[in-house]
Amino acid sequence: MEAVYKKIRKFLKKLGPGFITGASDDDPSAIATYSQSGAEFGYRQLWTPLFSLPFMIVVLEMAGRIGLVTGKGLAGIIKRYYSKKLLYTSVLLLLFANIINIGAVLGAMAAVLNLLLGINFLVALIAIVIISLALEMFIPYRIYVKFLKYLTISLFAYIIAAFSIPQNWSQILSATFFPKIYFTPENIINLVAIFGTTISPYLFFWQADEEVEEEILHHKLKITSENRPKITTKDLKIMRFDTIIGMFFSNIVAFFIILTAAATLWPEGINNISTATEAAEALKPLAGNFAFFLFALGIIGTGMLSLPILASSASYAFSEAFGFKEGLYRKWKKARVFYGVIFIATILGLLVNFSSIPPFRMLYFGAVLNGIIAPLLLIIMLLIANNKKIMGDFTNSKLSNILAVIITSFMAIIALYLLYDFFKNWDIFANFINNII
């Protein structure tokens, strides 16, 4: 028994930024999007997690490798080697998308606390903001990163929930491996949302910057040094293993969230999810108290995991772009602007909740926005990862380039198709959006 325990500890010790990134990808925005997918289309879009898995691995490995090799985050690299217009556009888009997502995550968590414990929505909202900011600003990185790792356990709630209700496994296998894709406005919006929330722009910045944080934590990169970190083949293998496990875990969870909604909400004709309360309450009579509780618990756990990542990734980008000291390893007194941006982004996110759009619906449209922004940032990452001046001997392999170009093209095509259809069929889209808002 002790030998098994040691092996598990050794395995968990290998998991770092890649695993946390993968788990945080299943944030309340993703939960909302995957739930909406299952509720609206049943099993029809179960193929998407399997399809996105290899692309997620390639994209996040590329981001991690950039941070590992250069000792800088994405914004720092863009600032040094590319135009300021490109830099400011990237950072502005990221800030805008992240603030919307922060607001939606806060709202979803507060709504669930109100549902489970009867806590007033506003009180819950303020309490979550205070706890999240306190953890980010006053807990040392080496302790905080362990806290984030433990929060990933909450995602198992969605796997357990899927097995706690009856499923049609023959239909599941058919929809997963032999999908039928329909090019309707509803399907296209949902595909953009799914891939936008799965391959989210904020993850690119977070993954690169957290590899740098890990280098500093393990003294592979001196805080004051401008030199490149010394990278070994072993370092790259550890980073790749960590990333593969994280992305695999992320997509497994996504699969089971779609599955749960498809097996419960879709057959009952509950095709639109407006709030966290509505989603959880809809599960209660259909799947029982156990599934309802797991669904709600998962929103709280993943919200606490994703909030600091959304706020920090925005702050990393802003601080690097404008030359301020950044890093969760620094105390707040030595990186006032960095922590100031985290504070302001979180407060703006809180204020977003006073708009008339329901939190879960806001999450869904945040995912669509990410789906439109992601191809632009993927192109930038491809340019960086293939630049020998930046990456030296660690540029992209042919396979990485092929897969990265495919997913960039795919996401760009469905985003452009969405925009084209949006203007061509304005009445259809307006009616569809009015119905789900």
GIFENRA-V451016 format. One record per helix or strand of 3 or more residues. SS is the DSSP state (H for helix, E for strand). FROM is the first residue (numbers start at 1). LEN is the number of residues. If there is no record, write none. Layout:
BEGIN
ss = {SS/SS}
from = {FROM/FROM}
len = {LEN/LEN}
END
This chain:
BEGIN
ss = {H/H/H/H/H/H/H/H/H/H/H/H/H/H/H/H/H/H/H/H}
from = {2/17/28/47/74/84/121/141/169/185/201/233/266/276/332/336/359/388/398/426}
len = {13/8/18/24/8/34/18/23/9/14/17/32/3/46/3/17/27/4/27/11}
END
